[in-house]
Amino acid sequence: MSDSSLWSEVEVTAVRGQSVLTVRRNVQPLKLLSPRTAAGSCHVVLSSYGGGLLAGDVIRLRVAVQPGARLLLSTQANTRVYRSDDGAVAEQLTEAHVAAGALAVVLPDPIVLQAQSRYRQHQHWHLAAGALLLLADWFHSGRIDSGEQFAFTGYESELRISQEERLTVLDRFAFRPEEHIATSPAHFRQHQTSLAVYLAGSPHDARYQQLAAVLQAQQTQTRAGLPVDVSAHDCVVALTQARPGVLLLRALGTSRTALQPIYDQLYQALASTELLAFAAGLRKY
């Protein structure tokens, strides 16, 4: 965990029915914004002073969502990861605790891995009994609109979710275009962007059931699950129940536009009074 002075911090506490940002501490290059909401939830936006991550930048973030509080954690825009000429890696570390009855929603814009960039992220979310987590992890193969595709050097991601002090999710992914064939059917083929959405909590929680229904509705509809020829689809979605109380959605798309409807449906569901109680997507887009 190292020196606490190196870590940015966010703490959200339920006070008289409102989720209040009680701790906000920025450590460069991360900048934390807190736009006001009309509902009882708290919204924290991750931004940066340089418009992205330079080689060697390290973001360390601690998040605490106290009992009964509700937090939306998002980003101001795509997180651009710039080229590394000396082998240095841009890195983001997140250590988070979600207390009993609390809701944490993490819906960032995509990580955009520019040519010759190196990026690594590690997240560990600790959920108490009765806590609910909806978390997305989204990356682009490059500046898609400019025709840049899988020109980055390396990408690594590790996500851990512990529920009641028991590790229930350990998801690791690494990709190096020089070593892997991005256009292989075993990897991405024609798809240029990848999204994973994790839902973790009690399957008996009405909030969990509400969000699970949204994720289930996204799955590509065929009799056998995925289509035989995924290359014919701009967006391919698969849903897995990894274990009781953990749903995992994975989606590949040819562009952001192909995957954006998944976020739109989640934003619409999250606007219900049982969840965030405000339309976060309207404010952003």
Sequence and secondary structure as in RCSB ss.txt:
>XXXX:A:sequence
MSDSSLWSEVEVTAVRGQSVLTVRRNVQPLKLLSPRTAAGSCHVVLSSYGGGLLAGDVIRLRVAVQPGARLLLST
QANTRVYRSDDGAVAEQLTEAHVAAGALAVVLPDPIVLQAQSRYRQHQHWHLAAGALLLLADWFHSGRIDSGEQF
AFTGYESELRISQEERLTVLDRFAFRPEEHIATSPAHFRQHQTSLAVYLAGSPHDARYQQLAAVLQAQQTQTRAG
LPVDVSAHDCVVALTQARPGVLLLRALGTSRTALQPIYDQLYQALASTELLAFAAGLRKY
>XXXX:A:secstr
   GGG EEEEEEEETTEEEEEEEE  TTEEEE    SSS EEEEEEETTSEE TT EEEEEEEE TT EEEEEE
SS EEE B SSS  EEEEEEEEE TT EEEEE   EEE TTBEEEEEEEEEE TT EEEEEEEEESS GGGT  S
  SEEEEEEEEEETTEEEEEEEEEE TTTS TTSTTTTTT  EEEEEEEES TT HHHHHHHHHHHHHS   TTS
S S GGG SEEEEEEEEETTEEEEEEEESSHHHHHHHHHHHHHHHTSTTTT S HHHHH 
